[in-house]
Amino acid sequence: MGGRASALELARLHAPALVDLRHELHRHPELGNVLPRTQQTVLEALAGLDLEITLGQELSSVVAVLRGRAEDPGSAERPVVLLRGDMDALPVTEATGLEFASEHEGLMHACGHDLHTAGLVGAARILHELRDDLAGDVVFMFQPGEEGPGGAEPMLREGLLEVAGKRVDAAYAIHVYAAERPRGVWFGRPGPQMAAADEVLITVQGKGGHGSQPQHALDPVPVACEIVLALQTMVTRRFDAFDPVVVTVGRITSGTVNNVIPDGAEIHATLRTFSSGHRDRAHAEIRRVAEHVALAHGLAATVDIGGGYPVTVNDPTEFALARATVVELFGEERWSDMEVPEAGAEDMSFVLEQVPGAYLNVGACVSDDHTTAEDNHSPRATYDDAVLPDIAALLAELALRRTAGETRS
């Protein structure tokens, strides 16, 4: 790049400031889509950069556009790349003992979103310095609410993908892991990487009565139990095992005392799927099973399936570029292929439904033994600051390469 410092070199120069920013975010976690202090901290961290900033109307999002100054790589329109970092925390009381631990009881950055935010700020600072080499525009998506109720959808409604004046061409995001993989090892896979997640509520409506005379009632309890078992059979008999469907019943509620047959029962479950086709089919099959099992006993069942996050799908071409960039920046030994998707869910999936892109993970385990470390969402989860410059460098490098028209296969 004409003698200029590389993205990785600049990331290492910015590392101390990014660590300070991450620690400040960690001390003051906020939940959901309304993160006023976090939003202000991000704006202060971006101050002085040549950015076009838009604040969310429905939520405390920050969207910043950086215009590249390099010559167009030959396309009819300058490419636009989106880089995303989520900002919200979890309702967890921290038990790490860190000197920069959360100062707010019941709130903690237990999933590493403070690193994601600081890393994205780092990418913005790097690309600002390298904007003469940037052959397109970059959208920095600072997103609230990933842990719920979901910040990506309202940001999309507010025009996220068109904010640069041209629709985004590719999107990239990174997530840190406190355990499971060694520190500094990147991992991902083409195609489905994370599951779709839906909440399921099945209400069985019967007719209550005295426990001594069940023949005069329509008991919803055994019917609810039968529905639970039938759902598990449905999964194994209606769906291909190589495109998994997971139905987990986490809660059944009914009745008040042991000698009264209640009027109704509720089944609370989650549904995890790894393809849009199986997700749609599973919705229909759950309704069919619940309604027909209840009907067979003379009762009625209603099914409410809340619209959760879709499947997170990595575009094969964008994933190939991301994987190759990791290997070229950090070495082959820092990459590990994911053999199967993860059953967790992620609302970056809403962006990747509309824009080809890649979602990568990186190990940020503090311990030398990642197999015994506390995992994400634990009150004792800790993350190594050493991965921060790598996150910033990779995001920046992906934007530089993608806007320059680089692809891999």
N, C-alpha and C positions, 0 to 999 in steps of 0.2 A: 504494500500500500504506500509506495513512494517514500519509504523511510519513516513513515509515521509509526507510532507505537501501535501494537496489536491490541485487539479487544481484551485478550487475556492479560497482557502487560498492564493495561489501564485498570482492569478489574483489581489486580493486586495492589495498585497504587491507591485505589478507592476503598480497599478492604477495611481499614480501621474505621473510617466514617460509616461504612455500611454496618459494621458490628455495633457501633454506638447507636445507630438508628434502630437496629433490630432489638437491642436491649431496651430502648425507650418504648417501642411498641409493646414489648413483652411485659413491661411494668404496668401498662395501662390497657388491658384488653377490653374489647367491647363486643357485644353480641348482635347477630342478626343483620338487618339492612340499614339500621340507623347507627352510624359510627362517627359522631361529630368530632371527637378528639382525634381519632385515627385519621380521618379525612384531613384535618388541619395539619397534623404531623406530616402527612404525605405532601401536602401543598408546600409546606415550609422546606421539605427536602428537595422539592423540584424547583424552588425559587431560583431565578437567575438563568435558567435554561431557556432556550429558544423554542418554547412549546406553545401550542394552542390548546388551552385547557377548558373543558366543559365539566360542570358539576351535575350530578344526578338530580332529578326533580322528585322522583319517588323514593330515592334512597341516597345514602351518603357515598356515592361512587365518585371516582375521579377518572376522567378520560383525557389523555394528553396526546396530541399529534405533533410529531417531529417531521419536518420536511427535509428530505435529503437534498444535497447540492450536486451530487455526481451526475454525469451525463446519463440520459436514458439508455438502458442496455439494448434498445432496439425494438421494444414492444410499442404498440400503438398508444398505450397509456402507461404511465408510470405505475409500477406495482405498489400495493399497499399490504403491509404485514402487521398483524395484531400480536402483541405479547401480553399475556395475562398474569396477574398476581392477585390472589384473594387475601382479604384483610381481616376477616372476622375470627373471633375466638370461640371458646366452648364454655358451657356452664359447669365448670370443674374447679374445685378448690385445689390450688397448687400445693404440692408436697415435695418439691425438688430441693429446697434449701438453697437455691441459687441466690447470689447477691443481687441479681436483677429480677427476682421472682415477682409475680403479680402482686400489686398493692391493693387489689380489689378482691375481697372474699367472694368465693363462688365463681370467679371468672379466671380463665387461663388460656393462653395460647398453647394448648396441648396437642395441636395438630401441625404446628410449624408454619402457620400462615404469616407469622411475623417475619420469618426468613423469606417467604415468597414475596412479601411486600418490599422488604429491603433489597432483595435481589433484583426486583423490577426497577426500583429507583436506580440501582447501580447500572442496569442496562440503559436506562434513559441518559444517565450522565456519560456513559461510554459513547453511546451513539451521538450524543450532542458534540462530543469532541471529534468524532469521526464523520460528521455529517457531510464533509466534502467528499467522502468515499461512499456515501449512502445513495444508491441509485433509485430510490423510491421514498415512500413515506411510511412511518411507523406509528401505529396506534397503541398506546400503553393503557391497558385495561386494569384499573385498580378496583376490584370488585368486592362489595360486601356480601354477606349472607350465604356463603357457600355451604355452611353447615346447616342452613335453613334460616328463613323460608325459601331461599334461593334468590341470588342477586343477578344471575346472568339473564334470565327472561326479562325483567324490567329494563335492564340496560339495553337489550336488543330492541325492546319496544321504543326506547328513547332514541334510537337511531345509531347505536354503537357501530354497526357495520358500514354506515355511510358517512361517518363523522369527518373523514378525510376528504370528502367530496367525490370519492370513487369507492365502490364496494371493496371491502377487504378481500384479498386474494388467498391468504394463508394465515393460519393462527397457530400459536405455540404456547404451551404452558408447562410448568415444572412443579413437582410435588416432592417434598422431603419425607424421609422415613426415619423414625427414631430407632428402629430395630429391623430385623428380617434380612437386611443386606449390609455388607461391610461399608464403613465410612468411605465416601467418595466414589462408590460404584454406581453407575447409571444403569437403569433397566427399563424395558418397555417391550412392546410388540406391535406389529402391524395388525390392522383389523380391530376387533373388539378388545379393549383393554380393561374396561370396568363395566359392571353390570348396570342395567336399568333397575331402579328400586321404586316400588309402589307400596302404598299402605292399603290394607284391605280390612274392611269392617263388614262382617256378616251378622245380620240381626235375625234371629229365629223367633218368630211370633207364635206362641201357643195360647193356652188358656189355663190359668192357675187353679189350684184347688188344694184340698187337704192331702197331706202325705200318706194318710191311711187309705185313701180312696183314689188312686191314680186313674182308675177306669173312668172317672167322671171329669178328668182334666185332659188337657193336651200338653204333655210334659215336654218342654223345649230342651231340657238338659241332656237326655240321651240322644236326642236328635242332633244337638250341637256336637256331641262327642262323635257321633257317626259321621258328621260332615268333616270333622278334623281328620279322621282316618281315611275317608274317601278322597280327600284332597291329596294325601300322600300317595294313594294308589293312582290317582289321576296323573300325577307327575311322572310316575315310572311307566305308565301304560299308554300315555297319550303323547309323550314327547321323546324325541331322540336324545339319548344320553350324551351324545357328542355336541349337543347344543343345549346346555343345561337349563333347567327351570328349578328354582328352589322356593318352596313355600314353607315358611316358618310361622307357626302359631305361637305367639308369645304371651297371649293373655286370653282367658275365658272368664266372663263375668255372668253371674246369674244368682238370683235368689237372695234371701236375707237370713233365714233360719232353716234348720234341718228337717222340719216337719211341714213345710209349706212348699207346694209346687208353684214355681213362679210363672208369670205370664210370658216371660221372654228370656232369651240368653243372647249374649254378644260374643263374637269370636274376633279377636284382633290379631292380624297377621301381616307379614311382609312378603312381598313377591320379588324375587330377583331373576332377571332374564338377561341373556347375552346377545339377543338379536331382536330387531323390531318385529319380525314375523312371529316369533315365539311369544313376545310380550303381548301382542294383540290376541293371539290364540289363547294364551293363559288367562287373560281377562275374561274371555268368553267361556272357557272351560270352568273357571271358578264359579261363575254365575250359574252355569248349567248344573254343576254338581250340587251346589248349595240349595238351589231352588228345587231340584228334583228329589234330593234326599228328603228335604222337608215335606214336599208334596206326598211322597210315598207313605208318610206317617200322618197325613192329614193336617200338617202345619204349613206355614208359609215362611219363606226366607227372603230377605232383601240384601243385596250386595252393593256396597259403596267402595269403589276403588279410586283412591286419590291419585291424581296425576303427579307422579314423582319425577325423578331425573331419568332421562333416556339412557340408552347404552352409550358409553364413551368409545368412539370408534376412531382409530388412527388411520388416516389416509395412507396407503402403502407408499406412494411417492414422497409425500412430506415426511413420513416416518423414516424412509431411507436416507433422506437428506439430514434429518436430525441425528440419526444413529452415526452416519459417516462423520458428521461434525464433531460429535463427542469423541470418537476414536481419534480423529486428527488433532483435536485440541489436547486430549488427556491421555491417549494411548489405548490400545486394544484391551489391556488388562483392566481398564476402568469401565468396561461395558459387559453386561450380562443380559442375555435374551430371556424374556419372560416366556415360559412354555405355555401357560394357560392364563386366561384373564383372571382378574381379581373380582370378588363378589361385592366389594364396596362400590359406591356410586359417587358421582361427581357432576356438578352442574356446568362444568366446561363442556359437557356433552351437548348442551343447547347450542353453543357456538359451533362445535364440530359437526352438528347436524346441517348447518348452513354453509360452512366454510371448510375446505380441506385443511387438515392440520395434523399436529402431533402433540401428544401429552406424554411427557417423560417423567420418570421418578429417579431420585438419587438418594443413596444412603447417607444419613447425617448422624449416624450412631456415635455417641461419645465414647462408649465402651469398646475395648478391643474385641469383645465377644458379643457380636450382634445377635446371637441366638438366645441370650439370656437377658438382653436389655429390655426395658419397659417400652411398650409399643405406643404408637400414636393414640391419642385420647386418654392415656393413663395420666393420673395426677402426678406421676413421677417421670413422665416422658421428658427427655432432654435431647437437645440437638447441638451438633458441633458447628460453631461459627465458621470453621475452616471451609465449609462448602459454599459460603456466601459469594466470594469472588468467582467461583466456578459457575454458580447459577447466573450471575450477572454477565459473565463472559459468554456463556453458551447462548443466552437469549440474544445478546447483542450480535454475536457471530451469525446466528440463524437469520436475523434481519438483514445483515449485510450480504450474506450469500443468496438469500431468497430474492431480495430486490435486484441483485445483479444477474438474476436469471439462472442461477445454479440449480441443478437438479441431480438426483442420484436414482439408481434403480437397484 
